Amino acid sequence: MTIFSVWAPKAESVAVRVDGREIPMKRCDVEGSGQNADIEVCDGRGWWHAEAEDAGPGTDYAFVLDGGKPLPDPRSPWQPQGVHGHSRLIDPTAFAWTDERWRGGPLAPAIIYELHIGTFTREGTFESAISRLDHLLDLGITHVELMPVNEFPGDRGWGYDGVDLYAPHHAYGGPEGLWRLVDACHTRGLAVILDVVYNHLGPDGNYLSQFGPYFTSHYTTLWGDAVNFDGPGSDEVRRFFIDNALMWLRDYHIDALRLDAIHAIVDTSAVHFLEELAGEVKALSIDLGRPLALIAEDNRNDPRPARSPEAGGYGLDAQWSDDFHHALHTLLTGEEKGYYSDYGSWADLAKALERIFVYQGHRYSRNRDRRFGRPTTGLPGYRFVGCIQNHDQIGNRAQGDRLGNLVSTGLLKIAAALLLTGPQLPLLFQGEEWAASSPFLYFTDHQDRDLAQAVRDGRRKEFAGFGWDPEQIPDPQAAETFNRSKLDWAEREREPHATLLQWYRQLIRLRRSNLALLDGELDRVRVTYASRESWLILARRHIRVICNLADAVQQIHVGASRPPRILLSSDDRATCNGHSACLPPESVLILEVPF
């Protein structure tokens, strides 16, 4: 027997359609809302329930509100026919896990690898991704971060316009495929981070507003009405998203969640939604006996989400910071359009390495036409995630071009060295480690023609601010755009890809084996530079990372009292006698300086 439950407070009647027949549902509040919950109290809060004797895992069903058309379950665990099809029951306890000894670990020493299931392999499935996990293990990765995998429209997309938040995407392999992938990661010692989107839902297949007040017109986002986290009916809305987070962590053994764009979550409640979420995740962590983490994306340069509630924060474990990427990218490429107009100096890069945020509340931003940010005082570097490439910074370019398409191999090696010896948690984007030649473009598969055209028009308008020709932007709806974004794994064996891959392996091995690069203490990070000569030195305790970004040989003062030991060099011609280092053009030398 299965108990079907759904929250639909405004409906006059609700039925569940199972195997072609409709079963009337009774209006009741359900303790522990969701499928198979115990029915205890009927107090009129808007929960409906019905029992079906012959329904179980594999049964397809849908809800009918006030005699309308059948709709997918807002908490659907599986949508095998896509966002407009019926939901399907699963047994979340049926999978034979082999990770019983897995206990995970802290974020502080993490090396994160972001990937998109659809383009990570030629097949684009959870199952096929398993075949590439040994590459990540050999590289030295500790955490695999999956871009959103919940159900979104069509067969291809980034996943940020998802609508069925509880259902792993059908084209990737559904629940069974995700279970198998996570289990395979854990058996190899790899933790799994899942990207989730709680600030908005996509328009195609989004039926939540027909069930209840999931959205509010009091606030808006770039994507339409905001989620109702603080208005009438918001208790159940908050519960919907918190239960979703707990499901991924509990039923799919996910180790951490990356929360997309929390700056678009508006909540004026005394206890912010994110603080409530963090509290429940910590309680689940204790119950499961393994570490669980929450990582936020926030474009406000506000460190409070990573502070404890006692210190006025939300209690999240870490957050993304774009400033290191922006500061380094502008120096390497000379680009100055859009948000890059706020960066470009050597001082910006030095500040991003020493204090994480370049903008800390006192400096005017030309792009935003205002000041923004807040100091990171008191927080270690490992509470922040930095990168030189990620899905946004590549995919939101007109041609989806990677950094390897824009700068030399020498400069790529310098960028990688600064990322992997810097104080932040380093994040790599799929293929970055070998300078993959394939772009990562923006692609969709909307079946609604008007929506598809709106997406095309929106992308052209967005890119105008960067000075890119709108007519040169690949069609997001074209299958070719998606296929071009798939990695070419064979090129790892060719030059210059093989050399760069070896460089990444060496850097990651150095970071993971050297405590000076893991402590995250920002007070121990010092950067000196000469903008005219184009060199920079990053110092972390007894480690010196000496970078020559110029196109000529340079003698750079080191100032060691005794001859230092060379740990890594991007160019075998580099030398150091203790007082100064001689670096070839566009090269980096990493030294251990005697105390």
ZATOR-207745 format. One record per atom (N, C-alpha, C): residue in one letter; x, y, z. Coordinates in pm, whole numbers, plus 50000, padded with zeros to 5 digits. Example, Ala and Ser with C-alpha at 12.3 -4.5 7.8 and 13.67 -1.06 7.14 Angstrom:
2
a513194943150780
a512304955050780
a513204967050780
s512854977550708
s513674989450714
s512905000350787
END
This chain:
595
m500844988050000
m500005000050000
m500885012650000
t500475022649928
t501155035549925
t500185046449968
i500665055550050
i499895067350088
i500395078950002
f499535084149916
f499875095749834
f499515108349912
s500405118049912
s500195130549984
s500625142249898
v499895153149908
v500255165249832
v499705177449904
w500475188149900
w500055200849959
w499405209249851
a498115212049867
a497355220149770
a496315228049847
p496725238449920
p495825245250014
p494645252549949
k494755256249822
k493675263949758
k492715255349679
a493025242649665
a492175233749585
a490895230249660
e489805228949584
e488525224549641
e488425209449640
s489085203149544
s489115188549537
s490435184249477
v490915172649522
v492165167149470
v491975152049455
a492465146749346
a492455132349325
a493835128149276
v494195115649299
v495435110249245
v495065100249137
r495635101649020
r495385092548909
r496455081748908
v496045069448928
v496935058048933
v496425047248838
d497255043248744
d496885032748649
d495535035548581
g495345048048541
g494145051648466
g492905054048549
r492955052348678
r491795054848764
r492115066148862
e491085073448899
e491275084548991
e490765080949129
i491595083249228
i491235080649367
i491065094049437
p489855097049487
p489645109849559
p490565110549681
m491075122549706
m491955124549820
m491215132249929
k491615129950053
k490995136550167
k491885147850215
r491265159150244
r492035170850289
r492445168850434
c493745168250457
c494285166050591
c495685171850598
d496085175650721
d497485178750742
d498195165650765
v499425164350716
v500175152050728
v501445154550808
e501585147650920
e502805148650997
e503945142250918
g505025149850899
g506135144650820
g505745143650676
s505415155050614
s504835155550481
s505695148050379
g505005143050276
g505685135750170
g505105121950153
q505565114750052
q505035101450025
q505275092150143
n504275083650170
n504335073550274
n504435079450414
a504005091950433
a504005097850566
a502865091950649
d503015092450779
d501945087650867
d500845098250876
i499615094150860
i498495103450862
i498005104651005
e498105116451064
e497735117551203
e496735128851230
v497045140751183
v496245152151226
v495575158751107
c494275160751112
c493545168051008
c493185181751061
d493985191851028
d493705205251082
d493575215750973
g493425211550847
g493095221050742
g494205229350687
r495495225450701
r496585233450648
r496795231650499
g496075222750439
g496155221550294
g496765208950241
w497035199150328
w497555186350282
w496415176850250
w496585169450142
w495605159550098
w496265145950095
h495465135250121
h496045121950117
h495045111850063
a495595100850014
a494785089449969
a495625076949975
e494975065649999
e495665052850003
e495395045049875
a496405038149826
a496255029649708
a496875016149740
e496045006049745
e496494992749788
e497514986549693
d497314988549561
d498134981549464
d499224990249401
a499545001349465
a500585010249412
a501895007949488
g502995008549415
g504305006849476
g505385011649382
p506655009049412
p507745013349324
p507495009149180
g507645018649089
g507375016148948
g506015020748903
t505125024348998
t503785029048964
t503835043548918
d503175046448805
d503065060248758
d501805066548814
y501905079548845
y500755086448905
y500825101348874
a499715108048896
a499635122548879
a498505127748967
f498525140548996
f497485146649078
f496545154848991
v495265154449023
v494235162048952
v493625171949049
l493795184949022
l493265195449108
l491995201049049
d490915200549126
d489625206449085
d489205202048946
g489415189348916
g488965183648790
g489775187648669
g490945193748689
g491775198148577
g492615186948518
k493635190648444
k494475180448381
k495435174448483
p495865162148464
p496795155748556
p498135163248560
l498665165148680
l499915172348699
l500935163748773
p502215165448742
p503245158048815
p503245162048963
d503695153049045
d503845155449188
d504935166049210
p504665176649289
p505725186249319
p506965179749379
r506755168549452
r507875161249513
r508155148349436
s507895148249308
s508075136349227
s509495130949239
p509645118049271
p510995112349281
p511595108249147
w510725107849043
w511225103548911
w510225108148805
q510755114148698
q509935118548585
q510445111848458
p510155099248438
p510745091948324
p510325097448189
q509185104548182
q508725110348056
q508955125448048
g509795130748135
g510085144948131
g509185153248221
v509335166448212
v508685175548307
v507175175848295
h506615171948181
h505165172348162
h504505158648182
g505285148448205
g504735135048218
g504315131548359
h503795119448376
h503405114548507
h504645112048593
s504455112448723
s505505109048818
s505545093948837
r506655088948891
r506785074648915
r507335072349055
l506735062949127
l507195059449261
l508515051649254
i509375054049353
i510595046349367
i510725041949512
d511595032649538
d511925028549673
d513315033849704
p513435044649783
p514755050549808
p515675041749889
t515165030649942
t516005021750021
t516415009249944
a516015008249818
a516194995849743
a517614994049689
f518355005049670
f519675003849608
f520664996949702
a521474988149649
a522464980749729
a523764988749737
w523844997649833
w525025006049849
w526224997649891
t527405001649844
t528644995149886
t529565004849959
d529055016449996
d529885026850058
d529695027450210
e529385016150272
e529095016350415
e530265021250500
r531485020250448
r532645025150523
r532965039750493
w532235045750400
w532515059550363
w532115069050475
r533025077750516
r532745087550620
r533005101850573
g533475103350450
g533725116650398
g534875123450469
g534865136550465
g535935144150529
g535635159050525
p536455167150588
p536235181550592
p536495188150457
l535975200250441
l536185207650317
l537575213850308
a538215216450421
a539455224250421
a540505219350322
p540745206350306
p541765201950210
p541215198650071
a539995202950042
a539315198449919
a539965203949792
i539965195549689
i540245199549551
i538975195949475
i538225206049431
i536895203949374
i536955203749222
y536195194649162
y536145193349017
y534695194348974
e534365205348906
e532985207648862
e532765201148725
l531675193748712
l531385187648583
l529905188048551
h529625187248422
h528265186948369
h528045173148310
i527085165748366
i526905151748328
i526705150148177
g525935158948116
g525615157447975
g526775159147880
t527815166347922
t528945169047832
t530255163347883
f530265157848003
f531495152248060
f531975140347979
t531035132547926
t531365121247840
t530555122147712
r530935114247612
r530205114147486
r528775109347506
e528575099447596
e527235094047620
e526385103347705
g527005110847794
g526285120747873
g525355114947977
t525775104548048
t524945098248149
t525715096448279
f524955093748387
f525595090448514
f526505078348499
e526015068348429
e526765055848413
e528085058148340
s528045065948234
s529275068148157
s530275076648235
a529775085348325
a530695093448406
a531555084648496
i531015073348538
i531765064248625
i533075059948559
s533035058248428
s534225053448357
s535375063548360
r535095076148397
r536135086448399
r536555090248541
l536015083648641
l536345087148779
l537805084248813
d538365073848753
d539765070748782
d540705081748733
h540315088548628
h541095100248582
h541115110848691
l539965113348753
l539885123548858
l540695119248980
l540645106549011
l541405101349123
l542905102849098
d543335099648978
d544745100948942
d545185115648942
l544275124448907
l544575138748905
l544795144049046
g544115138049144
g544235142649282
g542995149449336
i541895148449262
i540635154549303
i540105147749429
t539485155549517
t538855150149638
t537335151049634
h536815161249565
h535365163649561
h534905165549416
v533905157749376
v533295159149243
v532025167349259
e531955178649190
e530775187049197
e529945185749070
l528705181449085
l527805179648972
l526945192048953
m526955197548833
m525965207848801
m524575201748816
p523515209848829
p522195204548866
p521775192448783
v521265182248852
v520865169948784
v519375167148800
n518635175948869
n517205173648881
n516515176348747
e515285171648734
e514565172048606
e514405186248553
f514815188248428
f514655200948358
f514075198048220
p513615208048146
p512925205548018
p513845199247913
g513315189647840
g514025183547730
g515105173947775
d516015170847682
d517075161247708
d518425167647735
r518575180447709
r519865186947728
r519665200847787
g520585204847872
g520505217947936
g521515218648049
w521705230748101
w522615232648214
w521995227648344
g520665227948354
g519985223348474
g519505234248566
y519845246848538
y519455257648627
y518025262448603
d517355256848503
d515935259648480
d515105247348515
g515565239848614
g514865227748656
g513535230848723
v512665220848725
v511335222748785
v510955211448881
d511395199448857
d511105188248946
d512335185849032
l512375192349148
l513605193049225
l513995179849290
y513045170649303
y513315158049372
y513695146749275
a513605149149145
a513735138349047
a515035139448967
p515975129848980
p517155129848893
p516745129048746
h517455136348661
h517035138048522
h516955124848446
h515875123348370
h515635110748300
h516715107748196
a517195118148124
a518185115748018
a519555111848075
y519815115148200
y521085111648263
y521075097348318
g519875091848341
g519815078348398
g518945077048519
g518225087848557
g517265087048665
g517875083648800
p517035080148898
p517525077249033
p518575066249038
e518345055248967
e519285044148970
e520675048348923
g520715056348817
g521995060948765
g522755069648864
l522035078648932
l522685087449029
l523175079549150
w522375070049198
w522845061549307
w524155054749270
r524195049149150
r525385041749106
r526605051149096
l526405063249047
l527515072649034
l528065076549171
v527195080249263
v527655084449396
v528355072849465
d527785060849455
d528395049049517
d529795046649458
a529925048249327
a531215046349261
a532225056849307
c531775069149324
c532665079649374
c533175076049514
h532265072149600
h532645069249739
h533595057349748
t533395047249665
t534295035749670
t535695039449625
r535825050549554
r537135055449511
r537675066449603
g536935069549708
g537385079949800
g537055093949755
l536135095449663
l535735108649612
l534425112949676
a534405124749736
a533165130549788
a532365136549672
v531065138449693
v530195143749588
v529465156149637
i529595166849561
i528855179249584
i527805180449474
l526585183949512
l525505185649414
l525055200149411
d524985205749293
d524505219449272
d522975219349274
v522365227149365
v520915228149373
v520495242749358
v519295244749305
v518795258249276
v517525260549357
y517625269149458
y516485272049545
y516015286549533
n516585294049439
n516195308149424
n515125310349319
h514925300449230
h513895301549126
h513695287849064
l512655286548984
l512465274648902
l512275279048758
g512545270048665
g512335273348525
g510865274548492
p510515280848378
p509115282748341
p508475270548276
d509285262348206
d508745251148128
d508525239048218
g507255235248238
g506945224048325
g506815227748471
n506785240548499
n506675245248638
n505195246448677
y504715236548752
y503305236148792
y503105239548939
l504155243749009
l504045245649153
l502985255849192
s502865266649116
s501905277049153
s500475272249146
q500205261349074
q498855255749070
q498545247949198
f499575244049269
f499385236549393
f499295245649515
g500075256249520
g500105264649638
g500935277149618
p501045285449721
p501775298249711
p503285296449719
y503845289349623
y505275287049621
y506045299649580
f505385309049514
f506045321049465
f505335333549516
t506055344549515
t505505357149562
t505805368249462
s504865377249445
s505075388749357
s505665400649433
h505875398949564
h506465409849643
h507925412249605
y508605401849559
y509985402949515
y510085396849376
t511085401149304
t511325395249172
t512805391349160
t513065382349070
t514435378449038
t514635380748888
l515845377948840
l516105378848697
l515255369148618
w514705359248688
w513975348548621
w512475349048649
g511975360048708
g510545361148737
g510275362248885
d509045358748927
d508675359649066
d509605351549154
a509855356749275
a510755350049368
a510015338949443
v510785329949502
v510205319449585
v509695325649714
n508555321049760
n507895326349880
n508505320050006
f509545326450058
f510185321350179
f509705328350305
d508915339050293
d508545346550414
d507115351850415
g506285348250317
g504915353050312
g503925342750363
p502625345450348
p501605335650387
p501825322250317
g501725311550392
g501945298350337
g503385294250324
s504305302850368
s505715300150344
s506285288950432
d505585285350540
d506095274150622
d506255261550538
e505225258450458
e505295246350377
e506245247950259
v506385260150210
v507335262550101
v508765260350150
r509075265750267
r510395263650325
r510645248750348
r509585241850397
r509705227550422
r509995219850293
f509385224250185
f509565217950054
f511045218150014
f511695229650030
f513095230849989
f514035224250089
i513755225250217
i514605218850317
i514535203750302
d513315198350283
d513185183950264
d513925179350139
n513935187950036
n514675184449915
n516165183049944
a516725192750017
a518135192150051
a518455179650133
l517615176650231
l517845165050316
l517735152050237
m516835151850137
m516685139850055
m517975136649979
w518565146749915
w519795144349839
w520895139049930
l521005144850049
l522065141050141
l521825127350202
r520565124250230
r520225111550296
r520035100150195
d519145101950099
d518755090950010
d519765088449898
y520515098749860
y521495097249752
y522935097949803
h523105098849935
h524425098749998
h525315110249950
i524715121149903
i525495132949863
i526205138549986
d527395144049968
d528205148950080
d528045163950105
a527735171550003
a527595186050018
a526695191349908
l526085202749935
l525255209449836
l525845223149807
r525875226649680
r526245240149639
r524955247449608
l524665258149682
l523405265449671
l523565276849571
d522855275949461
d522985285549352
d522435299249391
a523195309749362
a522765323749368
a521885326949488
i522445325749609
i521635328649727
i521275343349740
h521965352049664
h521595366149666
h520205368449609
a519665358449536
a518315359549482
a517275353049573
i517695348349691
i516755343249791
i516435354549886
v515185359349882
v514775370449968
v513945364850082
d514395367350204
d513695362250322
d513895372050436
t512805378350479
t512875388150588
t512515381950723
s512415368850730
s512065362050855
s513165364050958
a512795362651086
a513785363951193
a514875353351179
v514475341351140
v515435330751110
v515415328650959
h516475332650895
h516545331650750
h516455317050706
f515865314850588
f515745301350534
f517085294050535
l518165300850498
l519465294250489
l519985290250626
e519705298350728
e520095294650863
e519305282450910
e518015282250879
e517195270650915
e517695258150842
l518005259550714
l518515248350636
l519825243150695
a520735252250729
a522025248250784
a521845240550914
g520905244850997
g520655237951123
g520165223751102
e519275221951006
e518745208550980
e519785199450915
v520635205150832
v521705197150771
v522705192650877
k523015201450971
k523935197551079
k523325186351164
a522015187051190
a521355176551266
a521395163351189
l521175163851059
l521235151750978
l522655146050977
s523645154750973
s525035150350975
s525335142251101
i524845146951213
i525035139651339
i524325126251333
d523125126351278
d522335114051271
d522995103651179
l523565108151068
l524185098950973
l525605095151011
g526225103251095
g527595100351137
g528635103251032
r528365112950945
r529365117050845
r529215131950818
p530295138650779
p530235153150755
p529345156450635
l528545166850650
l527745172350541
l528025187350534
a527995192950417
a528365207050403
a527435214350308
l527355227550327
l526595236450239
l527545247350190
i527575249150058
i528425259149994
i527545268649915
a527675281549937
a526795291349873
a527485298449758
e526685301949658
e527115311649557
e526435324749590
d527215335549603
d526665348449644
d527475359449577
n526845367849495
n527605377949422
n527725391149496
r527365391349625
r527395403849702
r528705406149776
n529645396649767
n530875397649846
n530555399449993
d529585391950040
d529165392550180
d529575379450247
p530515379950343
p530975367550406
p530045362250514
r528965369450545
r528115365250656
r527495351350638
p527125346950516
p526595333350505
p527555322750561
a528865325150556
a529835315450605
a530175317350751
r529575327150815
r529785329150958
r528725321451037
s529005318951163
s528065311751248
s526865320551282
p525725314751315
p524565322851358
p524905331751477
e525765326951567
e526155334951684
e526895347551643
a527535347051525
a528275358651474
a527465366251370
g526165363451363
g525295370651270
g525235364551131
g525725352151116
g525715345750986
g524645335050974
y524755326950870
y523785316350844
y524315302550881
g525615301450906
g526175288550944
g526495279450828
l526645285050706
l527065276850593
l528565274150602
d529015264450527
d530395259850543
d531395267250455
a530945272150341
a531845279150249
a530995286550146
q531645295250068
q530945302149960
q531905305149846
w531335306049728
w532115309449610
w532535324149616
s533685327049558
s534115340849540
s534605342449397
d534085352249326
d534465354649187
d535655363949172
d536025370949279
d537015381649264
d538385376649217
f538815365149268
f540095359749222
f540055357049072
h538975350749026
h538845348148882
h538875361148803
h538065370748843
h537955383248766
h539285390748763
a539955391348880
a541215398748886
a542285392248800
l542375378948807
l543395371948728
l543045372148580
h541785369948548
h541365369448406
h541665382648335
t541375393748400
t541595406748336
t543075409348313
l543935405048407
l545375406948389
l545895398348274
l545405386148266
l545915376948164
l545405380248024
t544165384948014
t543535386847882
t543415401347838
g543445410547933
g543225424647900
g541775428147876
e540855418847898
e539435421847878
e538935431747983
e538065440747942
e537595451048033
e536135454848012
k535375445947948
k533955448547926
k533125442048037
g531875446748053
g530975440948151
g531545441848291
y531395431048370
y531905431448507
y533415431548513
y534095428348404
y535555429148404
y536045443648414
s535185453148389
s535585467248398
s535955471248540
d535545463448638
d535845466548778
d537215461348822
y537925454248734
y539175447948773
y540245451548670
g541435445948687
g542465448048586
g543815452148641
s543915455348770
s545195459648825
s545885448248900
w547185449548916
w547945439848995
w547515440449140
a547165452249186
a546705453649324
a545425445749348
d544565444849247
d543335437049260
d543665422149280
l544595417149201
l544965403049214
l545605400449350
a546465409549393
a547105407849524
a546055407649635
k545085416449628
k544055416949733
k543185404449730
a542885399449611
a542065387249601
a542795375349664
l544125374949652
l544895364149713
l545025366049863
e545175378249907
e545415380850049
e544115381750131
r543045386950071
r541825389550149
r540555384450081
i540685376549977
i539585369949906
i538755379849825
f538125389549893
f537285399249823
f538085411649786
v538015415549660
v538595428249617
v537685439649661
y536385437549648
y535405447649688
y534875444049826
q535185452549925
q534855449750064
q534025460950128
g533305468550044
g532375478450096
g532835492750087
h534085495150054
h534605508850052
h534905513949911
r534855505249815
r535305508849680
r534135509049583
y534135519149500
y533055520949402
y533225511249284
s532145504949245
s532115495949130
s531485503049012
r532245504248904
r531685510448784
r530575501948724
n530765488948726
n529775480048666
n528455480548741
r528515481148874
r527295481348955
r526825495548987
d527695505148964
d527415519248994
d527095521149142
r527865514449226
r527705515749372
r528835508149440
r528965510449570
r529885502449649
r529205489149686
f530005478949710
f529425466349759
f530505458349829
g530085448749909
g531015439749975
g531195442550123
r531955433950187
r532215434450330
r533505426750356
p534325430950454
p535585424050480
p535385409550524
t536385401350494
t536345387150531
t537055384650664
t537265394850742
t538025394150866
t537615382250953
g538615374650993
g538365363651086
g538045350351022
l537795350150892
l537465337750824
l538695332350750
p538925319350756
p540065313550682
p539765312350534
g540805310750455
g540645309850311
g539805298050267
y539855286950343
y539095275150302
y537595276250326
r537135287950369
r535685290350373
r535205296550242
f536105297650145
f535785303550015
f536295294449903
v535585294449792
v535955286349675
v536355295749562
g537535293549509
g538015301649398
g538275293149275
c538405299649161
c538635292349037
c539275301448934
i539805295348827
i540225303148711
i539285300448594
q538405290248609
q537375287348510
q536235280248583
n535005282948544
n533855275048590
n532765275848483
h531645269248508
h530615268648403
h530115282448364
d529965291548461
d529475304948431
d530495312948351
q531735313048397
q532745321748336
q533135317248196
i532905304448166
i533125299748029
i531825300347950
g530775294348006
g529515293047933
g528805306147907
n529085316347985
n528455329247963
n529285338447874
r530195332347799
r530885339447692
r530195335947561
a530235344847466
a529495343047341
a529835329847273
q531125326347270
q531575314247203
q531935303047301
g531645305047429
g531965294847527
g533435291347531
d534295301147500
d535725298147491
d536375297647629
r537245287947644
r537985285947768
r539205294947774
l539815295447892
l541005303847909
l542125299347816
g542185286347787
g543205281147697
g543085286247555
n541895291047518
n541705297047386
n542155311547382
l542445317247500
l542695331647510
l544135335147543
v544835326047613
v546205329147656
v547125317447625
s548415319647643
s549425309647612
s549445298547718
t550135287747685
t550305276747780
t551075281347903
g552065289947883
g552835295047996
g551965302548095
l551095311148044
l550195318648132
l549165309548198
l548735299248125
l547825289548185
l548475282848305
k549755279448292
k550465272948403
k550585282348523
i550815295048497
i550875304848606
i549525305748677
a548445306548598
a547105307448656
a546815295248743
a547135283548694
a546905271248770
a547725271248899
a548955276148892
a549805276449010
a549235285649117
l548755297249078
l548175306549176
l546895300949236
l546105294049155
l544875287849208
l545215277149310
l546155268349276
l546395256449356
l547395258649469
t547985270449476
t548795273949593
t548165285149673
g547045290449627
g546375301249696
g545605296449818
p545055305749897
p544405302150023
p542975296950010
q542315299149895
q540945294749878
q540885279949841
l539705273949857
l539495260549805
l539515261249653
p540385253649587
p540455254449441
p539365246149374
l538755251849272
l537765244849190
l538235244649046
l538225232748986
l538565231148845
l537275228248769
f537205232648646
f536065229448560
f536485218848459
q535595209648431
q535885197948349
q536735201148226
g537845194048213
g538725195848099
g539755206748117
e539605214748221
e540575225548245
e541975220148261
e542085208348324
e543395202848358
e544225199048237
w543595197848121
w544395195348000
w544125206047893
a543585217447934
a543275228247838
a542415222847724
a541285217047761
a540375211147663
a540055221147552
s540045216347429
s539775225147316
s538285227547295
s537445218747348
s536005220247329
s535485232147409
p534595240047351
p533995251047427
p532985245547527
f532505253947615
f531345250347696
f530315261247673
l529355258047587
l528365267747542
l527075266647624
y526235276547609
y524925276047674
y523965268747581
f523305258247632
f522415250347549
f521125246947624
t520035245947549
t518715242947604
t517985233547509
d516855228547557
d516045219547474
d514565222147503
h514175234847499
h512785238447527
h511885234147411
q510765228047444
q509815223847342
q508855234947303
d508705244947391
d507855256547364
d508615266247273
r508095268547152
r508805276847054
r508985291247102
d507955296747166
d508045310547214
d509125311847321
l509165302147411
l510175302347516
l511565300647456
a511705291847358
a512995289647293
a513495302647228
q512605309847162
q512985322447099
q513345332947203
a512615333047314
a512905342647421
a514305340147478
v514685327447488
v516015324047536
v517075329047439
r516845327047309
r517795331947208
r517955347047218
d516825354047226
d516855368747231
d517545373547359
g517285366547469
g517875370547596
g519385369247596
r519885358547535
r521335356747528
r521995367747445
r521365371347334
r521945381947249
r521995395247325
k520935398147399
k520885410747474
k521925410847585
e522085399547653
e523045398447762
e524475400747714
f524805395347597
f526175396247548
f526505409847489
a525505417847463
a525755431047405
a526645439447497
g526475437647630
g527255445347726
g528735441947725
f529105430747666
f530515426847657
f531095430047519
g530295435947434
g530795439747302
g530875428347203
w530245416947232
w530265405547142
w529155406747038
d529425402346918
d528475403246808
d527325393446832
p526095398246852
p524975389346880
p524745378946771
e525105382146647
e524875372946536
e525855361046538
q526915362246618
q527905351646626
q527645341846742
i526555344046813
i526245335546929
i525565322746882
p526115311046916
p525485298446875
p524055297246929
d523195291146851
d521805289246891
d521735279647010
p521245284147128
p521185275247244
p520335262847220
q519345263847131
q518425252847107
q518985242147012
a520045245346941
a520575236046841
a521315224546909
a521045212446864
a521745200746918
a523255201946897
e523665208446789
e525085210246760
e525775218246870
t525075228146925
t525655236247032
t525985227447153
f525085218447185
f525305208947294
f526445199347261
n526435193747143
n527435183747106
n528845189547099
r528955201947057
r530265208447053
r530865210047192
s530025210147294
s530485212447431
s530985199747499
k530865188347435
k531325175847494
k532855174947492
l533405169547600
l534855168147609
l535395158047509
d536575160947457
d537315151547372
d538415145547458
w538155133847513
w539095127747606
w540375123147537
a540325120447409
a541505115447338
a542625125847333
e542285138647336
e543295148947320
e544215150147441
r543885143647551
r544765144047668
r546165138847637
e546245129947539
e547525123547506
e548365131947411
r547785142647357
r548505151047260
r549025163747327
e550005169847264
e550545182447315
e549765194147256
p549635205147332
p550245207547464
p549415202247581
h548345194947549
h547425190447654
h548095181247755
a548925172047708
a549555162447799
a550475169347899
t551225179447852
t552135186747940
t551365194348047
l550285200548007
l549495208148104
l548845198748206
l548365187248161
l547775177548252
l548785173148357
q550015170848316
q551055167048412
q551335178248511
w551285190748464
w551495202348551
w550405202948659
y549165200648620
y548075200648718
y548255189448820
r548655177748775
r548885166648868
r549965170448971
q551035176648924
q552115180449014
q551665191049114
l550935200849067
l550455211449156
l549515206049262
i548595197349223
i547645191749318
i548355182949420
r549335175249374
r550105166849466
r550855175649567
l551395186749519
l552115195949609
l551155201949712
r550005206249669
r549045212449762
r548615202549869
r548295190449828
r547755180749922
r548815175650020
s550085177449987
s551155172150072
s551835182950155
n551445195550140
n552145206450207
n551195214250297
l551415213550428
l550515219950524
l550465235150507
a551545240950459
a551575255450440
a550545259950338
l550175251050247
l549205254550143
l547775250750183
l547615244550300
l546295239950342
l545735247450462
d546575255350533
d546095261050659
d545035271850640
g545005278550526
g543965288450499
g544065301250578
e545115302950657
e545255315050738
e545605326950650
l544685336150634
l544905347450544
l545975356850597
d546195357250730
d547235365850785
d548625361250746
r548725348950698
r550015343550657
r550215344250506
v549305350850435
v549415352250290
v549945366250259
r551035366850185
r551625379750146
r551905379549996
v551575390449930
v551815391649787
v552615404249759
t553695402849686
t554455414349634
t554445413449482
y554535424849418
y554465424949273
y555125437549217
a555445436849090
a555935448449016
a555115449148888
s554185458348883
s553255458948770
s553975462348640
r554965471048646
r555665474948523
r556465463248467
e557095455548555
e557905444148510
e557065431548494
s555855431648541
s554915420348528
s555385407748599
w555755409348727
w556025397548808
w555285398548941
l555095386949003
l554355386249130
l554895374749212
i554965376749343
i555375366149435
i554265364049539
l553775351849548
l552825347949651
l553595340449759
a553525345449883
a554235339049994
a553215333250092
r553395320450124
r552575313650224
r553495306150318
r553725312150435
r554685306750530
r556045305050461
h556535292750448
h557865290650390
h557815287650240
i556665289650178
i556495287050034
i556505300349958
r557215300649846
r557215312349758
r556815307949617
v555805314449563
v555365311749427
v555735323949344
i556755322449260
i557315333749186
i556835332949042
c556125343348998
c555475343248867
c556055354148778
n556495350348661
n556945359948561
n555935359848446
l555115370048440
l554085370948337
l554585378348214
a555815383148218
a556365390748106
a556815381347995
d557045387147876
d557495379147761
d559005379447747
a559705382347857
a561165382647857
a561695376147985
v562965371847982
v563595366148100
v563715376848208
q563485372948335
q563595382648444
q564335376648563
q565145385248628
q565735382248757
q564815388148864
i564295379748952
i563335384249052
i563915381549190
h563975391849273
h564565390649405
h563745381549494
v564415372049558
v563755362649650
v564065366249795
g565295369349823
g565665373849957
g565775362950061
a566075350750020
a566235339950116
a567645340450176
s567735337750306
s569045337950373
s569895325950335
r569225314950301
r569915302850256
r569295298250123
p570025290750046
p569475286449916
p568165278749933
p567115282849866
p565825275849876
p565815263049793
r564835254749823
r564665242349747
r563575244349643
i563855240549519
i562845241649414
i561875230049426
l560615233249446
l559575223149457
l558965220049321
l558695230449243
l558115228649110
l558525240249021
s558665237348895
s558965247748798
s558225244648669
s557595254848613
s556875252848487
s557815252948367
d559075256748390
d560065257248283
d561405252648341
d561995242448284
d563235236648337
d564405246348334
r564295257248261
r565395266848253
r565445276148373
a564425276248458
a564385285048574
a565425280748677
t566075290548740
t567085288048842
t566865297548959
c567495293949074
c567425302749191
c568675300549275
n569325311549315
n570535310549396
n570305314949540
g569045317349576
g568745321849711
g568375336449716
h569215345049661
h568915359249660
h567955363049548
s568095356449434
s567225359649321
s566965347249239
a565835347849167
a565465336849078
a565495342048935
c565945333548845
c565955337148703
c564855329148635
l563845336148588
l562685329448529
l562575332448380
p562415322248298
p562135324448155
p560795331648138
p560495336048018
p559215342947993
p558015334148029
e556995340348086
e555725333948117
e555925320548188
s556565321248302
s556845309048378
s556645311548526
v556605300648603
v556405301448747
v557345291548815
l557895295848928
l558805287849006
l558285287349149
i558155275349205
i557655273749342
i558795268849429
l559085276649534
l560235274149620
l559825271149763
e560635263349831
e560535261749976
e561715269150036
v561445279750111
v562505288250165
v562835283650306
p564085280950338
p564475276550473
p564125287050577
f563745282450695
f563435291750804
f564715298150854
END
